[in-house]
Every structure is written in C-alpha cells, then in structure tokens.
Amino acid sequence: MKITDQQLLDYIWDETLSAIVRNTFVRYMGNELGTYSLDVATSEPSGFAVLHRINLYAGAPLSQSRFRTRIKKLISQGDLSPRLGYDGRSFVINSIHLAPAVLKAVKLWQEAGLPFGYEGEGYIKSCKTIPAEGLDLFALSQGFYQILRKEYPSYM
C-alpha cells in the first residue's frame, strides 16, 4: 500500500497535537503541576511541538527505514523543520496552526486550574503549582487533544 506525503503529514500533525497537549503542562517534584504563561507559549511555540522520529515508529504506516527516508524527504521539501541537528531525528511540522494550537492548549490547562508564573520576591522565587492529586491528567489530556483536533483538523 502506497502512503502519500499527505497521509504521512496527517499522521505527523495528529502526533503533534498530542505532543502539544503533553508538553504544555509541567510536572514538578513532589507531584506538583503547573503550566506556562501565554508569553512563554507565544515566544517559541515550536518548542512544545518537537517530535522525535523514534517515538513515532510504532504508529507509523511504514517500516523504520522507509519512515526515516520519508522524514528526510519531507524536511528537504520544507514540510518539516529539523531540530537538534539536521539528520531528521527530531523535527517540527511547518504549519500555520502550530502557534494557535499551542496557545489554545496553554489556555485550556490554565482554565483547568493549573497555575503559571512565579511566587516569591527577589532572588528567591518558585513556580506556582498545585498538587496533582485529584486531577485526572489522562482524561484532561484526551479531552484537550479532542478539542485541538476539532479546532485544527489539518496542518494546512
């Protein structure tokens, strides 16, 4: 079965949305949670969407070697941007929806009650957090992923 570039990019976009949801909250020591400010999310949205090739093999519709070759091709075509070197191990999809999806995910975590920013004065500051107990992160993540998927069904 021939897998088109479009099908592969759709798979990568789907995984990107999942990564955005996972990467826009922070788990601190002591089972504490927080999220990012909108300023941080706006400054470098692609940092929340970096995918690593090895993590995508299991769901990819191609063999590992063929997937690696196709990723390199998509990078050379400009559909993907390499990260952490130019060998195609890590990359970000080039999408006009990337920044809005990251901002939406951060807003969703904030609306769910995750704090952001710092507390304290002078040199002694700590991140604002809440205890993770009582929050079903899996259910929240799945729900937020579905919201992003509905709002941004395609990377184009």
N, C-alpha and C positions, 0 to 999 in steps of 0.2 A: 504494500500500500504506500503510495507516494504522499509524503507530508509536505505541504506547501509552506513557504515562508510565512504566509499569513496565519496558518494554523499554529506554527511554532511561536510566532509573536503573540497570538492569542493566549497560548499556554503560559508564556513568559509574563504577559500582563496579569493573568489570573494569579500567578505566584507573586508578582509584585504587589498586588493589592493585599494579599495575605501577609507579606513581609512588612508592609507599611503599618498594618494594624498591630503586628507583634512588636515592631521597633519604635512605636510612638508612646509606649509606656516603659517605665523603668522599675525594675525590682531591685531594691536596696537590701543590704544586710539587715537581718532581723525581720525578714518577711514584710518589709515596708514597700509601698508603691508610690509612684509619682508619675508625672508626665512632663512635657515640655511646654514652654511658653510659645505663643504664636510667633514671636520674633525669632526664636531659635528655629522653629519649623520653616519659617519663610527664608531664613538666611541660607540654608543648604538643604533643600528638600530631597535631593538625590541621595543624601547620606542615609535616609530612612528606607531607601528602596534598593539598596545594593543586593544583588543576588549572587550566589556562589554556585558555579556550574555543578560541583559535586553534589550539592543539595537538591538539584533538580533532576538527576538521573532517574530516580525511582519513578517519577510520574511522567517522564518524557516518552513520547511515542517513537523514539529512535534508540539505537544502540549507543553506548557511551562514546565510541569513536566517531560515529556519524553525528551525534549531537554536538560533540566538540568541534567538528569540522563546520557544521552549520552555524554554530555560535560565532566562530571566527569570520565566516562569510557575512553574517548579519552585522558584525562590528565593522567590517570593511565597507559595507554598503551604507553605514551610518544609521542603521535602525537601532543599534545598541551602542552604548559608550563604555569602553573598558574602564575598569577601576583596579587599583592595586597592581599596576603593570599592564602590559599590552598583550598578554598571552591568552586572554579570554577566560581566565579562571573566575574573575569577578566582573560584573557589568551592571549597567542600569539601562532600562529601556528608554529611548527617546520618545517622550510623549508630552503633548501639551496639557494633559490631565494630571501629570505627576505632582506638581506643586499643589493644585487644588485638592487632590486626594489626600496628600499629607496633612494639609491644613484641616480638612474635614475630619480626619482620624484624630488629630490632636484635640479638636473641639469636642468630638464625641467622648474622648476619655475625660476631658475636663467636665463635661456635662454629667458624666457618670460619677463625679465626685473626686477624681484624682487631682491633687493639688500640683502646683508648679511654682517655680521660683525658689527664693531662699528666705530663711528667717535668721535673725541674729543681727548683731551690729559689728562694725569694724572688721577686723580680720577673722573673727570667729563667726562663721556662717554655716548653716547646714541646709540641705534641701528640704523643702516642705514635703512631708509624706503622710500617708495614712496606713494603718495595718491592713494587710491583705486578707485577714480572716473576715469572712462574711461576704467577700466579693467572689463571684464565680467568674474568674478570668476567662475560662474557656467559653462559657456562654456569651459573655460580653464580646469577646474577640470574634466569635462566629457571627453574632448579630451585627457588629460593626463591619465585618467583611461583607455581609449581605447588603448592608446599606451602601457601601462603596461600590460593590459590584452592580447594584441597581443604578446608582448615580453615574458611574463611569463604566459602562459595559464594554467599551473598546478603548484601546490606547490611542486611537486616531481621533 
